[in-house]
Amino acid sequence: MTPSLVLNTVLPRFITDLAVELRGNHQITRGINEAIANGDEDAIATFHTGTLAAALTQRGLFQRSDEIVAYAQRVKEHDGAMDRFHAVFRYCTDPK
């Protein structure tokens, strides 16, 4: 791989991909932090992976994914519906 190929193609794509990952995980974490701050016991018990770990490491990605699934299961079990789950992750679809 030539240096110009790296500078003109690979590096910009890497930076763009990294920015997308950080933004997406930040939006997820934003909802999680709000749920925790509002005393959501299921969120408090379930979420432990930080934004950077989820965005930058494979282990963090898998842990965050497992936490989201576990949270969905807990919410469904306790509420019988998924409204609270969707409220926590609303920033993923509506960044306002």
Secondary structure in CASP SS format (residue, H / E / C, confidence):
PFRMAT SS
TARGET T0000
AUTHOR 0000-0000-0000
METHOD secondary structure of the structure
MODEL  1
M C 1.00
T C 1.00
P H 1.00
S H 1.00
L H 1.00
V H 1.00
L H 1.00
N H 1.00
T H 1.00
V H 1.00
L H 1.00
P H 1.00
R H 1.00
F H 1.00
I H 1.00
T H 1.00
D H 1.00
L H 1.00
A H 1.00
V H 1.00
E H 1.00
L H 1.00
R H 1.00
G H 1.00
N H 1.00
H H 1.00
Q H 1.00
I H 1.00
T H 1.00
R H 1.00
G H 1.00
I H 1.00
N H 1.00
E H 1.00
A H 1.00
I H 1.00
A H 1.00
N C 1.00
G C 1.00
D C 1.00
E H 1.00
D H 1.00
A H 1.00
I H 1.00
A H 1.00
T H 1.00
F C 1.00
H C 1.00
T C 1.00
G C 1.00
T H 1.00
L H 1.00
A H 1.00
A H 1.00
A H 1.00
L H 1.00
T C 1.00
Q H 1.00
R H 1.00
G H 1.00
L H 1.00
F H 1.00
Q H 1.00
R H 1.00
S H 1.00
D H 1.00
E H 1.00
I H 1.00
V H 1.00
A H 1.00
Y H 1.00
A H 1.00
Q H 1.00
R H 1.00
V H 1.00
K H 1.00
E H 1.00
H H 1.00
D H 1.00
G C 1.00
A C 1.00
M C 1.00
D H 1.00
R H 1.00
F H 1.00
H H 1.00
A H 1.00
V H 1.00
F C 1.00
R H 1.00
Y H 1.00
C H 1.00
T C 1.00
D C 1.00
P C 1.00
K C 1.00
END
